[in-house]
Amino acid sequence: MSAEAARVPHDAHGASGQEGDRKPALRLLEAMLFAAGEPLDEATLAARLPEGADLPALLAELSADYAARGVNLVRVAGKWMLRTAPDLGFLLARDKPEPRRLSRAALETLAIIAYHQPATRAEIEEIRGVSTNKGTLDVLLAAGWVRMRGRRRSPGRPVTYGTTELFLVQFGLDAIGDLPGLEELRGTGLIDARVSAGLTVPLPDDDTALKDDEDPLEPEFDLSFAPEPEAGEDEDAGEDAEG
């Protein structure tokens, strides 16, 4: 070792050591996120990093590094994942099979559940003003965006529905509260600016805990997703027609 190297101040060695410790942790964090098939929460990430690693600082640095790349580090459903940059998604979509498009009835039903959960089928129909075909809910259950929560403590004990973590991931939301409010919806033109002043958009809540008016589903209740309707079946036919 040269005399010059031997005279490196102690704090410089410390800074260099910290830098050396940070880079392996950053590489490991990047590898975990790259290999994961689903979003990872911070507890899972921290458990696999070296002891003492500053996870928030590492995530911030990695997010900044990826900000201008073709893949971005994003937070969805309170977790972290690498995702195609939004401005490139349409290019990659050309190589994917055409996804089944949701009908208007399914979109309306999904929106009602997202904002009004927990909601029963009867409550969904009351808000929509039309009957809801069971196939409409089946499609949303099969997609994994909606789940059966429990049973309402009311006559008939109807099933209540709520959104899932996959719903947040699919629509790039960190939390259900990130859904647009009334003013944002007006700004997009989705709601007529001349609507009644009394119109409100409820604050969505996807807390997994059952509400006071909900009972748990029976243990033997079939929680598997319902199969998608057969090809060519009109999920909105019959009872989901207006009038």
N, C-alpha and C positions, 0 to 999 in steps of 0.2 A: 504494500500500500504506500502511495506517495505521501510526502509530508503534507502536501496541500489537502489531500483527502482526509488525512488524520486530523487536520485542523478545522474540519467542517463543524460549525456550531451544533450544540446538542439539540436545539429546537428545530434545526433543519432536518436532522435525522428523524425527529418525531413527526414532522410534517410528511416526510417521505414515507415513514412507516404507515401513517394513517392513509396516505394515498394508495400504498400497496395493499392495505387491508380492504379498502373500499372497492377497488377494481374487481377482485375475485367475487365479492358479494354482488356487485352490479352484474357481472357475467352470469352468475348463478341465478339471479332474479330473472334476467332476460331469458335464460334457458328454460326455467320453470314455466314462464308465461308462454313461450313459444311452443312447448311440448304439450301444454294443457289442452284438453278437448272442451273445456268449459271454463267460465270465469272462476278465478281463485280469490278467496277472501284474504284479508290481511293477516289473520291468525295463522292460516295455512302457510302463507309465504314466510312469515316471521319464524315459524317453527323450523323451516328448512334452511334458513340463512345462518351464517356464523353468529355466535353469541356476541351481543353488543352492536350488531348492525343497525344502522339508522334507516329503518324501512321507509318512513315518509320521505326522507331526503333522497333515498335511492329511487323511489317511484317517481318523484318530481324530476329527477335528473333523466331517468329513462324516458319519461313522457316528453320532456323537452327534446331529447335526442331523436325521438321518432316523429315529432310533430310535422316535419317537412318530408317524411318518407312515404312510401306507398302503403305502409302499415302504420297504424297509430296505436298507442297505448291509451285505452279508454276505461273509464269506470262505469260499470253498468250493474244494476241490482245490488249496489253496495260492494261490488267485487271488481277485480281488474282482469282485463283480457287484451290481447292484441287483435286488432280488427282492421280490415281493408279501409284505406282512407276514403272518406265519403265521396270525393270527386272522382274516384276511380271505380266505384262500385258498378256503374252502368257498363263499363268495359268488360268486367268479369262476368256480369250477368248474362252476356250473350252466349257464354259457354255452358251455362247451367240449364237443366231442364226447366221449362216454363212452369212456374208454380201455379197451383190451383188458386184462382182469384176468389176472394170472398164475395159473396153476394151482398147486396145492400142490406138485406135483413141480418146477415151475419155481422156485418160491420156495425150496424146500429145496436145489435145485441151486445157485441163486445164492448162498445163504448159505454152502454148503460151499465154493464157489470163493472167496468173499470171505475166509473165515477160513483156508482151507488152501492157497491159491494158492502156487505153481503146482500145479494138480491135473489129472490125466488123467481120462478118462471112467471107467476102471476104478476109480480111487481114489474118485471120487464115488459110484459104485455100492457100493463096499465100505462107505463111511460110511453111506449111506442104507439099505443092506440090501436094495435092490431094483434091478432093471435100469433103465437110463435110456434112454428113447427119444431118438433123434437129433433129433427135432422139438423136444424140450425145450431142448436146447442151441441149436438154430437160432433159437428165439424170443429167447433171451438175446443171441445174436450180432446178430440183426436190430435189437434195441432199442439196441444199442451199449453195453450194460452189461458185456459179457464180450468178451474178445478171445483169439485164439490167440497164445500166447507163443512156443512152440518145440516141440521134440520131446524126450521123455525118452530118456536113454541106457539103454534096456532093450529086451528082445526085442519086435519089432514097432514100435519107435520111436513110441509113441503121442503124439498132440498134447497139449500142456499148455495149460491155460486160466487166465486171470487177469482181474481187473476192470479197468475203464477209468476215465479221468478223468470221463467222462459219468456213470458209476455214482456217483461222489462228488457231482457236481453234482445229480443226480436226488434223492439222499437227503440233501442239505444237509450233507455231511461235508467238513471242511477237509482231513482226512487219513484214511487207512484205519485208523489207530490209534484213531480216534474211535468205531469200532464198539463196542457195549457188551460188557463183559466178563461173566464168569460171575455175579458178584454182582448186576450191573445186570439181567441177564436173569432171575435169580431174583426180583428186586424187581418186575419187570413181570408175573410170573406165567407167563412163557413157558416156564420150566423149573421142574419140580416141586421144591420145597424139600427133598423127601425123597430126591432122587437120590443115587447113590453118592458117597461122599466122594472117590473117586478121579477123578470126572469133572472134566475141565479144558477150558477154551476157549482154543485157541491164540492167540498174539498175531499178528494179521494183518500181512502184509507184501506190499505191491504194488510193490516195487522193480522197475523195468523191466529191470534187468540180468539176464541169464540166470544160473541157478544152475549149480553145478558139474556137476550131472547132466542138464543141458539142452543141446541143440544148437539152432542157429538153424533156422528154417523154410527150406525150399528157396526160392531166388529165384523159381522158377516156380510156387510154391505159391499157390493162389487164396486171397487174404486178404479177398476181398469178403464182406460179410455174407450169410449164407444167407437165402433168401426165407422169409417167414413162411408157415406152413402155410395151405393154402386154407381159406376160411371153412367152418366146420362140421367140419373135420378134428380129430379128438381126438388132441392131441399126446401124451397119456399112455396111449393105447391100446396093446395088444399087449405089447411088451417092458417097458414102464414099469409094468406091473401087479404087485401084490404076489403073493408066493407062487411 
